Amino acid sequence: MEIILLNDEMSSQMAAIAAKAHSHPMSESTIKSCFGNLYTSLGILDSDELCGFAILHQIFEDATLMDICVDPVHQGKGFGKALLKAVIAEAKDKGAEILLLEVRQSGTAARELYENSGFEQTGVRKGYYKTEIGCEDAILMQLQF
């Protein structure tokens, strides 16, 4: 397992992983827009295969985890945890004082990962995520450095 810095040429692979892992994934064009001086995209490789990615957006001391995604065939191997640790380290290295994220209310495994990494719930965004039958709340979380 290896964590690498991604570039926009990996957008199609990232979009393919997101399409498998999320019910309403970011489009390839949206992913492609997440490259530039305010963004850092990290990938996790296993045997030279991109198995997951994370997108970090940072403005001064405020960092936001835009997405973290692991291909379902590679879930349960600790790749999400490794990506999250790399994102936290990257944000700290760039001077962040806080790391923010939002997660689906139904995302119990993701919420557990964040809580075990020190994130605390700070609020709820009602009806934020689309579902097949309507909308679902987003749980707002933060990690203070």
Phi and psi in radians as a Rosetta constraint file:
Dihedral C 1 N 2 CA 2 C 2 CIRCULARHARMONIC -2.476 0.35
Dihedral N 2 CA 2 C 2 N 3 CIRCULARHARMONIC 2.366 0.35
Dihedral C 2 N 3 CA 3 C 3 CIRCULARHARMONIC -1.680 0.35
Dihedral N 3 CA 3 C 3 N 4 CIRCULARHARMONIC 2.266 0.35
Dihedral C 3 N 4 CA 4 C 4 CIRCULARHARMONIC -2.266 0.35
Dihedral N 4 CA 4 C 4 N 5 CIRCULARHARMONIC 2.800 0.35
Dihedral C 4 N 5 CA 5 C 5 CIRCULARHARMONIC -1.454 0.35
Dihedral N 5 CA 5 C 5 N 6 CIRCULARHARMONIC 2.279 0.35
Dihedral C 5 N 6 CA 6 C 6 CIRCULARHARMONIC -1.709 0.35
Dihedral N 6 CA 6 C 6 N 7 CIRCULARHARMONIC 2.763 0.35
Dihedral C 6 N 7 CA 7 C 7 CIRCULARHARMONIC -2.183 0.35
Dihedral N 7 CA 7 C 7 N 8 CIRCULARHARMONIC 3.023 0.35
Dihedral C 7 N 8 CA 8 C 8 CIRCULARHARMONIC -1.124 0.35
Dihedral N 8 CA 8 C 8 N 9 CIRCULARHARMONIC -0.266 0.35
Dihedral C 8 N 9 CA 9 C 9 CIRCULARHARMONIC -1.202 0.35
Dihedral N 9 CA 9 C 9 N 10 CIRCULARHARMONIC -0.249 0.35
Dihedral C 9 N 10 CA 10 C 10 CIRCULARHARMONIC -1.619 0.35
Dihedral N 10 CA 10 C 10 N 11 CIRCULARHARMONIC 0.038 0.35
Dihedral C 10 N 11 CA 11 C 11 CIRCULARHARMONIC -0.964 0.35
Dihedral N 11 CA 11 C 11 N 12 CIRCULARHARMONIC -0.722 0.35
Dihedral C 11 N 12 CA 12 C 12 CIRCULARHARMONIC -1.180 0.35
Dihedral N 12 CA 12 C 12 N 13 CIRCULARHARMONIC -0.674 0.35
Dihedral C 12 N 13 CA 13 C 13 CIRCULARHARMONIC -1.166 0.35
Dihedral N 13 CA 13 C 13 N 14 CIRCULARHARMONIC -0.696 0.35
Dihedral C 13 N 14 CA 14 C 14 CIRCULARHARMONIC -1.103 0.35
Dihedral N 14 CA 14 C 14 N 15 CIRCULARHARMONIC -0.769 0.35
Dihedral C 14 N 15 CA 15 C 15 CIRCULARHARMONIC -1.108 0.35
Dihedral N 15 CA 15 C 15 N 16 CIRCULARHARMONIC -0.659 0.35
Dihedral C 15 N 16 CA 16 C 16 CIRCULARHARMONIC -1.126 0.35
Dihedral N 16 CA 16 C 16 N 17 CIRCULARHARMONIC -0.717 0.35
Dihedral C 16 N 17 CA 17 C 17 CIRCULARHARMONIC -1.144 0.35
Dihedral N 17 CA 17 C 17 N 18 CIRCULARHARMONIC -0.790 0.35
Dihedral C 17 N 18 CA 18 C 18 CIRCULARHARMONIC -1.059 0.35
Dihedral N 18 CA 18 C 18 N 19 CIRCULARHARMONIC -0.666 0.35
Dihedral C 18 N 19 CA 19 C 19 CIRCULARHARMONIC -1.127 0.35
Dihedral N 19 CA 19 C 19 N 20 CIRCULARHARMONIC -0.564 0.35
Dihedral C 19 N 20 CA 20 C 20 CIRCULARHARMONIC -1.384 0.35
Dihedral N 20 CA 20 C 20 N 21 CIRCULARHARMONIC -0.559 0.35
Dihedral C 20 N 21 CA 21 C 21 CIRCULARHARMONIC -1.654 0.35
Dihedral N 21 CA 21 C 21 N 22 CIRCULARHARMONIC -0.471 0.35
Dihedral C 21 N 22 CA 22 C 22 CIRCULARHARMONIC -2.026 0.35
Dihedral N 22 CA 22 C 22 N 23 CIRCULARHARMONIC 2.497 0.35
Dihedral C 22 N 23 CA 23 C 23 CIRCULARHARMONIC -1.246 0.35
Dihedral N 23 CA 23 C 23 N 24 CIRCULARHARMONIC -0.518 0.35
Dihedral C 23 N 24 CA 24 C 24 CIRCULARHARMONIC -2.321 0.35
Dihedral N 24 CA 24 C 24 N 25 CIRCULARHARMONIC 1.328 0.35
Dihedral C 24 N 25 CA 25 C 25 CIRCULARHARMONIC -1.316 0.35
Dihedral N 25 CA 25 C 25 N 26 CIRCULARHARMONIC 2.822 0.35
Dihedral C 25 N 26 CA 26 C 26 CIRCULARHARMONIC -1.159 0.35
Dihedral N 26 CA 26 C 26 N 27 CIRCULARHARMONIC 2.545 0.35
Dihedral C 26 N 27 CA 27 C 27 CIRCULARHARMONIC -1.321 0.35
Dihedral N 27 CA 27 C 27 N 28 CIRCULARHARMONIC 2.867 0.35
Dihedral C 27 N 28 CA 28 C 28 CIRCULARHARMONIC -1.065 0.35
Dihedral N 28 CA 28 C 28 N 29 CIRCULARHARMONIC -0.668 0.35
Dihedral C 28 N 29 CA 29 C 29 CIRCULARHARMONIC -1.168 0.35
Dihedral N 29 CA 29 C 29 N 30 CIRCULARHARMONIC -0.628 0.35
Dihedral C 29 N 30 CA 30 C 30 CIRCULARHARMONIC -1.173 0.35
Dihedral N 30 CA 30 C 30 N 31 CIRCULARHARMONIC -0.761 0.35
Dihedral C 30 N 31 CA 31 C 31 CIRCULARHARMONIC -1.051 0.35
Dihedral N 31 CA 31 C 31 N 32 CIRCULARHARMONIC -0.765 0.35
Dihedral C 31 N 32 CA 32 C 32 CIRCULARHARMONIC -1.068 0.35
Dihedral N 32 CA 32 C 32 N 33 CIRCULARHARMONIC -0.543 0.35
Dihedral C 32 N 33 CA 33 C 33 CIRCULARHARMONIC -1.285 0.35
Dihedral N 33 CA 33 C 33 N 34 CIRCULARHARMONIC -0.174 0.35
Dihedral C 33 N 34 CA 34 C 34 CIRCULARHARMONIC -1.627 0.35
Dihedral N 34 CA 34 C 34 N 35 CIRCULARHARMONIC 0.629 0.35
Dihedral C 34 N 35 CA 35 C 35 CIRCULARHARMONIC -2.213 0.35
Dihedral N 35 CA 35 C 35 N 36 CIRCULARHARMONIC 2.469 0.35
Dihedral C 35 N 36 CA 36 C 36 CIRCULARHARMONIC 2.539 0.35
Dihedral N 36 CA 36 C 36 N 37 CIRCULARHARMONIC -3.032 0.35
Dihedral C 36 N 37 CA 37 C 37 CIRCULARHARMONIC -1.215 0.35
Dihedral N 37 CA 37 C 37 N 38 CIRCULARHARMONIC -0.290 0.35
Dihedral C 37 N 38 CA 38 C 38 CIRCULARHARMONIC -1.670 0.35
Dihedral N 38 CA 38 C 38 N 39 CIRCULARHARMONIC -0.071 0.35
Dihedral C 38 N 39 CA 39 C 39 CIRCULARHARMONIC -2.095 0.35
Dihedral N 39 CA 39 C 39 N 40 CIRCULARHARMONIC 2.608 0.35
Dihedral C 39 N 40 CA 40 C 40 CIRCULARHARMONIC -2.323 0.35
Dihedral N 40 CA 40 C 40 N 41 CIRCULARHARMONIC 2.195 0.35
Dihedral C 40 N 41 CA 41 C 41 CIRCULARHARMONIC -1.998 0.35
Dihedral N 41 CA 41 C 41 N 42 CIRCULARHARMONIC 2.169 0.35
Dihedral C 41 N 42 CA 42 C 42 CIRCULARHARMONIC -1.961 0.35
Dihedral N 42 CA 42 C 42 N 43 CIRCULARHARMONIC 2.529 0.35
Dihedral C 42 N 43 CA 43 C 43 CIRCULARHARMONIC -2.171 0.35
Dihedral N 43 CA 43 C 43 N 44 CIRCULARHARMONIC 2.739 0.35
Dihedral C 43 N 44 CA 44 C 44 CIRCULARHARMONIC -2.048 0.35
Dihedral N 44 CA 44 C 44 N 45 CIRCULARHARMONIC 2.206 0.35
Dihedral C 44 N 45 CA 45 C 45 CIRCULARHARMONIC -1.893 0.35
Dihedral N 45 CA 45 C 45 N 46 CIRCULARHARMONIC 2.520 0.35
Dihedral C 45 N 46 CA 46 C 46 CIRCULARHARMONIC -2.375 0.35
Dihedral N 46 CA 46 C 46 N 47 CIRCULARHARMONIC 2.069 0.35
Dihedral C 46 N 47 CA 47 C 47 CIRCULARHARMONIC 0.926 0.35
Dihedral N 47 CA 47 C 47 N 48 CIRCULARHARMONIC 0.783 0.35
Dihedral C 47 N 48 CA 48 C 48 CIRCULARHARMONIC 1.137 0.35
Dihedral N 48 CA 48 C 48 N 49 CIRCULARHARMONIC 0.215 0.35
Dihedral C 48 N 49 CA 49 C 49 CIRCULARHARMONIC -1.803 0.35
Dihedral N 49 CA 49 C 49 N 50 CIRCULARHARMONIC 2.292 0.35
Dihedral C 49 N 50 CA 50 C 50 CIRCULARHARMONIC -1.257 0.35
Dihedral N 50 CA 50 C 50 N 51 CIRCULARHARMONIC 2.042 0.35
Dihedral C 50 N 51 CA 51 C 51 CIRCULARHARMONIC -1.867 0.35
Dihedral N 51 CA 51 C 51 N 52 CIRCULARHARMONIC -0.259 0.35
Dihedral C 51 N 52 CA 52 C 52 CIRCULARHARMONIC -3.077 0.35
Dihedral N 52 CA 52 C 52 N 53 CIRCULARHARMONIC 2.993 0.35
Dihedral C 52 N 53 CA 53 C 53 CIRCULARHARMONIC -2.703 0.35
Dihedral N 53 CA 53 C 53 N 54 CIRCULARHARMONIC 2.870 0.35
Dihedral C 53 N 54 CA 54 C 54 CIRCULARHARMONIC -2.470 0.35
Dihedral N 54 CA 54 C 54 N 55 CIRCULARHARMONIC 2.482 0.35
Dihedral C 54 N 55 CA 55 C 55 CIRCULARHARMONIC -2.071 0.35
Dihedral N 55 CA 55 C 55 N 56 CIRCULARHARMONIC 2.149 0.35
Dihedral C 55 N 56 CA 56 C 56 CIRCULARHARMONIC -1.970 0.35
Dihedral N 56 CA 56 C 56 N 57 CIRCULARHARMONIC 2.302 0.35
Dihedral C 56 N 57 CA 57 C 57 CIRCULARHARMONIC -2.020 0.35
Dihedral N 57 CA 57 C 57 N 58 CIRCULARHARMONIC 2.277 0.35
Dihedral C 57 N 58 CA 58 C 58 CIRCULARHARMONIC -2.427 0.35
Dihedral N 58 CA 58 C 58 N 59 CIRCULARHARMONIC 2.281 0.35
Dihedral C 58 N 59 CA 59 C 59 CIRCULARHARMONIC -2.184 0.35
Dihedral N 59 CA 59 C 59 N 60 CIRCULARHARMONIC 1.924 0.35
Dihedral C 59 N 60 CA 60 C 60 CIRCULARHARMONIC 0.942 0.35
Dihedral N 60 CA 60 C 60 N 61 CIRCULARHARMONIC -2.115 0.35
Dihedral C 60 N 61 CA 61 C 61 CIRCULARHARMONIC -1.521 0.35
Dihedral N 61 CA 61 C 61 N 62 CIRCULARHARMONIC -0.049 0.35
Dihedral C 61 N 62 CA 62 C 62 CIRCULARHARMONIC -1.813 0.35
Dihedral N 62 CA 62 C 62 N 63 CIRCULARHARMONIC 2.084 0.35
Dihedral C 62 N 63 CA 63 C 63 CIRCULARHARMONIC -2.041 0.35
Dihedral N 63 CA 63 C 63 N 64 CIRCULARHARMONIC 2.543 0.35
Dihedral C 63 N 64 CA 64 C 64 CIRCULARHARMONIC -2.288 0.35
Dihedral N 64 CA 64 C 64 N 65 CIRCULARHARMONIC 2.255 0.35
Dihedral C 64 N 65 CA 65 C 65 CIRCULARHARMONIC -1.415 0.35
Dihedral N 65 CA 65 C 65 N 66 CIRCULARHARMONIC 1.859 0.35
Dihedral C 65 N 66 CA 66 C 66 CIRCULARHARMONIC -1.315 0.35
Dihedral N 66 CA 66 C 66 N 67 CIRCULARHARMONIC -0.683 0.35
Dihedral C 66 N 67 CA 67 C 67 CIRCULARHARMONIC -2.833 0.35
Dihedral N 67 CA 67 C 67 N 68 CIRCULARHARMONIC 2.557 0.35
Dihedral C 67 N 68 CA 68 C 68 CIRCULARHARMONIC -2.414 0.35
Dihedral N 68 CA 68 C 68 N 69 CIRCULARHARMONIC 2.275 0.35
Dihedral C 68 N 69 CA 69 C 69 CIRCULARHARMONIC -2.601 0.35
Dihedral N 69 CA 69 C 69 N 70 CIRCULARHARMONIC 2.279 0.35
Dihedral C 69 N 70 CA 70 C 70 CIRCULARHARMONIC -2.170 0.35
Dihedral N 70 CA 70 C 70 N 71 CIRCULARHARMONIC 2.323 0.35
Dihedral C 70 N 71 CA 71 C 71 CIRCULARHARMONIC -0.937 0.35
Dihedral N 71 CA 71 C 71 N 72 CIRCULARHARMONIC 2.301 0.35
Dihedral C 71 N 72 CA 72 C 72 CIRCULARHARMONIC -0.923 0.35
Dihedral N 72 CA 72 C 72 N 73 CIRCULARHARMONIC -0.546 0.35
Dihedral C 72 N 73 CA 73 C 73 CIRCULARHARMONIC -1.238 0.35
Dihedral N 73 CA 73 C 73 N 74 CIRCULARHARMONIC -0.249 0.35
Dihedral C 73 N 74 CA 74 C 74 CIRCULARHARMONIC -1.942 0.35
Dihedral N 74 CA 74 C 74 N 75 CIRCULARHARMONIC 0.067 0.35
Dihedral C 74 N 75 CA 75 C 75 CIRCULARHARMONIC -1.246 0.35
Dihedral N 75 CA 75 C 75 N 76 CIRCULARHARMONIC 2.660 0.35
Dihedral C 75 N 76 CA 76 C 76 CIRCULARHARMONIC 1.494 0.35
Dihedral N 76 CA 76 C 76 N 77 CIRCULARHARMONIC 0.106 0.35
Dihedral C 76 N 77 CA 77 C 77 CIRCULARHARMONIC -1.852 0.35
Dihedral N 77 CA 77 C 77 N 78 CIRCULARHARMONIC 0.076 0.35
Dihedral C 77 N 78 CA 78 C 78 CIRCULARHARMONIC 1.522 0.35
Dihedral N 78 CA 78 C 78 N 79 CIRCULARHARMONIC 0.136 0.35
Dihedral C 78 N 79 CA 79 C 79 CIRCULARHARMONIC -1.197 0.35
Dihedral N 79 CA 79 C 79 N 80 CIRCULARHARMONIC -0.684 0.35
Dihedral C 79 N 80 CA 80 C 80 CIRCULARHARMONIC -1.091 0.35
Dihedral N 80 CA 80 C 80 N 81 CIRCULARHARMONIC -0.760 0.35
Dihedral C 80 N 81 CA 81 C 81 CIRCULARHARMONIC -1.097 0.35
Dihedral N 81 CA 81 C 81 N 82 CIRCULARHARMONIC -0.749 0.35
Dihedral C 81 N 82 CA 82 C 82 CIRCULARHARMONIC -1.121 0.35
Dihedral N 82 CA 82 C 82 N 83 CIRCULARHARMONIC -0.731 0.35
Dihedral C 82 N 83 CA 83 C 83 CIRCULARHARMONIC -1.107 0.35
Dihedral N 83 CA 83 C 83 N 84 CIRCULARHARMONIC -0.767 0.35
Dihedral C 83 N 84 CA 84 C 84 CIRCULARHARMONIC -1.092 0.35
Dihedral N 84 CA 84 C 84 N 85 CIRCULARHARMONIC -0.740 0.35
Dihedral C 84 N 85 CA 85 C 85 CIRCULARHARMONIC -1.053 0.35
Dihedral N 85 CA 85 C 85 N 86 CIRCULARHARMONIC -0.718 0.35
Dihedral C 85 N 86 CA 86 C 86 CIRCULARHARMONIC -1.161 0.35
Dihedral N 86 CA 86 C 86 N 87 CIRCULARHARMONIC -0.682 0.35
Dihedral C 86 N 87 CA 87 C 87 CIRCULARHARMONIC -1.120 0.35
Dihedral N 87 CA 87 C 87 N 88 CIRCULARHARMONIC -0.796 0.35
Dihedral C 87 N 88 CA 88 C 88 CIRCULARHARMONIC -1.047 0.35
Dihedral N 88 CA 88 C 88 N 89 CIRCULARHARMONIC -0.793 0.35
Dihedral C 88 N 89 CA 89 C 89 CIRCULARHARMONIC -1.096 0.35
Dihedral N 89 CA 89 C 89 N 90 CIRCULARHARMONIC -0.740 0.35
Dihedral C 89 N 90 CA 90 C 90 CIRCULARHARMONIC -1.099 0.35
Dihedral N 90 CA 90 C 90 N 91 CIRCULARHARMONIC -0.797 0.35
Dihedral C 90 N 91 CA 91 C 91 CIRCULARHARMONIC -1.082 0.35
Dihedral N 91 CA 91 C 91 N 92 CIRCULARHARMONIC -0.785 0.35
Dihedral C 91 N 92 CA 92 C 92 CIRCULARHARMONIC -1.065 0.35
Dihedral N 92 CA 92 C 92 N 93 CIRCULARHARMONIC -0.790 0.35
Dihedral C 92 N 93 CA 93 C 93 CIRCULARHARMONIC -1.045 0.35
Dihedral N 93 CA 93 C 93 N 94 CIRCULARHARMONIC -0.534 0.35
Dihedral C 93 N 94 CA 94 C 94 CIRCULARHARMONIC -1.611 0.35
Dihedral N 94 CA 94 C 94 N 95 CIRCULARHARMONIC 0.182 0.35
Dihedral C 94 N 95 CA 95 C 95 CIRCULARHARMONIC 1.537 0.35
Dihedral N 95 CA 95 C 95 N 96 CIRCULARHARMONIC 0.259 0.35
Dihedral C 95 N 96 CA 96 C 96 CIRCULARHARMONIC -1.164 0.35
Dihedral N 96 CA 96 C 96 N 97 CIRCULARHARMONIC 2.542 0.35
Dihedral C 96 N 97 CA 97 C 97 CIRCULARHARMONIC -1.871 0.35
Dihedral N 97 CA 97 C 97 N 98 CIRCULARHARMONIC -0.293 0.35
Dihedral C 97 N 98 CA 98 C 98 CIRCULARHARMONIC -2.598 0.35
Dihedral N 98 CA 98 C 98 N 99 CIRCULARHARMONIC 2.501 0.35
Dihedral C 98 N 99 CA 99 C 99 CIRCULARHARMONIC -2.114 0.35
Dihedral N 99 CA 99 C 99 N 100 CIRCULARHARMONIC 2.128 0.35
Dihedral C 99 N 100 CA 100 C 100 CIRCULARHARMONIC -1.891 0.35
Dihedral N 100 CA 100 C 100 N 101 CIRCULARHARMONIC 2.693 0.35
Dihedral C 100 N 101 CA 101 C 101 CIRCULARHARMONIC -2.794 0.35
Dihedral N 101 CA 101 C 101 N 102 CIRCULARHARMONIC 2.902 0.35
Dihedral C 101 N 102 CA 102 C 102 CIRCULARHARMONIC -2.316 0.35
Dihedral N 102 CA 102 C 102 N 103 CIRCULARHARMONIC 2.538 0.35
Dihedral C 102 N 103 CA 103 C 103 CIRCULARHARMONIC -2.438 0.35
Dihedral N 103 CA 103 C 103 N 104 CIRCULARHARMONIC 2.562 0.35
Dihedral C 103 N 104 CA 104 C 104 CIRCULARHARMONIC -1.023 0.35
Dihedral N 104 CA 104 C 104 N 105 CIRCULARHARMONIC 2.468 0.35
Dihedral C 104 N 105 CA 105 C 105 CIRCULARHARMONIC -1.004 0.35
Dihedral N 105 CA 105 C 105 N 106 CIRCULARHARMONIC -0.631 0.35
Dihedral C 105 N 106 CA 106 C 106 CIRCULARHARMONIC -1.376 0.35
Dihedral N 106 CA 106 C 106 N 107 CIRCULARHARMONIC -0.129 0.35
Dihedral C 106 N 107 CA 107 C 107 CIRCULARHARMONIC -1.388 0.35
Dihedral N 107 CA 107 C 107 N 108 CIRCULARHARMONIC 1.167 0.35
Dihedral C 107 N 108 CA 108 C 108 CIRCULARHARMONIC -1.116 0.35
Dihedral N 108 CA 108 C 108 N 109 CIRCULARHARMONIC -0.684 0.35
Dihedral C 108 N 109 CA 109 C 109 CIRCULARHARMONIC -1.145 0.35
Dihedral N 109 CA 109 C 109 N 110 CIRCULARHARMONIC -0.740 0.35
Dihedral C 109 N 110 CA 110 C 110 CIRCULARHARMONIC -1.141 0.35
Dihedral N 110 CA 110 C 110 N 111 CIRCULARHARMONIC -0.771 0.35
Dihedral C 110 N 111 CA 111 C 111 CIRCULARHARMONIC -1.075 0.35
Dihedral N 111 CA 111 C 111 N 112 CIRCULARHARMONIC -0.695 0.35
Dihedral C 111 N 112 CA 112 C 112 CIRCULARHARMONIC -1.112 0.35
Dihedral N 112 CA 112 C 112 N 113 CIRCULARHARMONIC -0.733 0.35
Dihedral C 112 N 113 CA 113 C 113 CIRCULARHARMONIC -1.034 0.35
Dihedral N 113 CA 113 C 113 N 114 CIRCULARHARMONIC -0.809 0.35
Dihedral C 113 N 114 CA 114 C 114 CIRCULARHARMONIC -1.146 0.35
Dihedral N 114 CA 114 C 114 N 115 CIRCULARHARMONIC -0.784 0.35
Dihedral C 114 N 115 CA 115 C 115 CIRCULARHARMONIC -1.084 0.35
Dihedral N 115 CA 115 C 115 N 116 CIRCULARHARMONIC -0.731 0.35
Dihedral C 115 N 116 CA 116 C 116 CIRCULARHARMONIC -1.180 0.35
Dihedral N 116 CA 116 C 116 N 117 CIRCULARHARMONIC -0.298 0.35
Dihedral C 116 N 117 CA 117 C 117 CIRCULARHARMONIC -1.686 0.35
Dihedral N 117 CA 117 C 117 N 118 CIRCULARHARMONIC 0.076 0.35
Dihedral C 117 N 118 CA 118 C 118 CIRCULARHARMONIC 1.766 0.35
Dihedral N 118 CA 118 C 118 N 119 CIRCULARHARMONIC 0.013 0.35
Dihedral C 118 N 119 CA 119 C 119 CIRCULARHARMONIC -1.255 0.35
Dihedral N 119 CA 119 C 119 N 120 CIRCULARHARMONIC 2.559 0.35
Dihedral C 119 N 120 CA 120 C 120 CIRCULARHARMONIC -2.128 0.35
Dihedral N 120 CA 120 C 120 N 121 CIRCULARHARMONIC 2.514 0.35
Dihedral C 120 N 121 CA 121 C 121 CIRCULARHARMONIC -1.251 0.35
Dihedral N 121 CA 121 C 121 N 122 CIRCULARHARMONIC 2.334 0.35
Dihedral C 121 N 122 CA 122 C 122 CIRCULARHARMONIC -2.062 0.35
Dihedral N 122 CA 122 C 122 N 123 CIRCULARHARMONIC -0.185 0.35
Dihedral C 122 N 123 CA 123 C 123 CIRCULARHARMONIC 3.006 0.35
Dihedral N 123 CA 123 C 123 N 124 CIRCULARHARMONIC -3.054 0.35
Dihedral C 123 N 124 CA 124 C 124 CIRCULARHARMONIC -2.358 0.35
Dihedral N 124 CA 124 C 124 N 125 CIRCULARHARMONIC 2.374 0.35
Dihedral C 124 N 125 CA 125 C 125 CIRCULARHARMONIC -1.868 0.35
Dihedral N 125 CA 125 C 125 N 126 CIRCULARHARMONIC 1.829 0.35
Dihedral C 125 N 126 CA 126 C 126 CIRCULARHARMONIC -1.117 0.35
Dihedral N 126 CA 126 C 126 N 127 CIRCULARHARMONIC 2.317 0.35
Dihedral C 126 N 127 CA 127 C 127 CIRCULARHARMONIC 1.048 0.35
Dihedral N 127 CA 127 C 127 N 128 CIRCULARHARMONIC 0.507 0.35
Dihedral C 127 N 128 CA 128 C 128 CIRCULARHARMONIC -1.294 0.35
Dihedral N 128 CA 128 C 128 N 129 CIRCULARHARMONIC -0.735 0.35
Dihedral C 128 N 129 CA 129 C 129 CIRCULARHARMONIC -1.684 0.35
Dihedral N 129 CA 129 C 129 N 130 CIRCULARHARMONIC 2.403 0.35
Dihedral C 129 N 130 CA 130 C 130 CIRCULARHARMONIC -1.324 0.35
Dihedral N 130 CA 130 C 130 N 131 CIRCULARHARMONIC 2.567 0.35
Dihedral C 130 N 131 CA 131 C 131 CIRCULARHARMONIC -2.312 0.35
Dihedral N 131 CA 131 C 131 N 132 CIRCULARHARMONIC 3.067 0.35
Dihedral C 131 N 132 CA 132 C 132 CIRCULARHARMONIC -1.146 0.35
Dihedral N 132 CA 132 C 132 N 133 CIRCULARHARMONIC -0.418 0.35
Dihedral C 132 N 133 CA 133 C 133 CIRCULARHARMONIC -2.041 0.35
Dihedral N 133 CA 133 C 133 N 134 CIRCULARHARMONIC 0.223 0.35
Dihedral C 133 N 134 CA 134 C 134 CIRCULARHARMONIC 2.598 0.35
Dihedral N 134 CA 134 C 134 N 135 CIRCULARHARMONIC -2.158 0.35
Dihedral C 134 N 135 CA 135 C 135 CIRCULARHARMONIC -2.358 0.35
Dihedral N 135 CA 135 C 135 N 136 CIRCULARHARMONIC 2.804 0.35
Dihedral C 135 N 136 CA 136 C 136 CIRCULARHARMONIC -2.358 0.35
Dihedral N 136 CA 136 C 136 N 137 CIRCULARHARMONIC 2.571 0.35
Dihedral C 136 N 137 CA 137 C 137 CIRCULARHARMONIC -1.243 0.35
Dihedral N 137 CA 137 C 137 N 138 CIRCULARHARMONIC 2.631 0.35
Dihedral C 137 N 138 CA 138 C 138 CIRCULARHARMONIC -1.781 0.35
Dihedral N 138 CA 138 C 138 N 139 CIRCULARHARMONIC 2.344 0.35
Dihedral C 138 N 139 CA 139 C 139 CIRCULARHARMONIC -1.632 0.35
Dihedral N 139 CA 139 C 139 N 140 CIRCULARHARMONIC 2.152 0.35
Dihedral C 139 N 140 CA 140 C 140 CIRCULARHARMONIC -1.557 0.35
Dihedral N 140 CA 140 C 140 N 141 CIRCULARHARMONIC 2.336 0.35
Dihedral C 140 N 141 CA 141 C 141 CIRCULARHARMONIC -2.384 0.35
Dihedral N 141 CA 141 C 141 N 142 CIRCULARHARMONIC 2.727 0.35
Dihedral C 141 N 142 CA 142 C 142 CIRCULARHARMONIC -2.558 0.35
Dihedral N 142 CA 142 C 142 N 143 CIRCULARHARMONIC 2.702 0.35
Dihedral C 142 N 143 CA 143 C 143 CIRCULARHARMONIC -2.200 0.35
Dihedral N 143 CA 143 C 143 N 144 CIRCULARHARMONIC 2.070 0.35
Dihedral C 143 N 144 CA 144 C 144 CIRCULARHARMONIC -1.536 0.35
Dihedral N 144 CA 144 C 144 N 145 CIRCULARHARMONIC 2.377 0.35
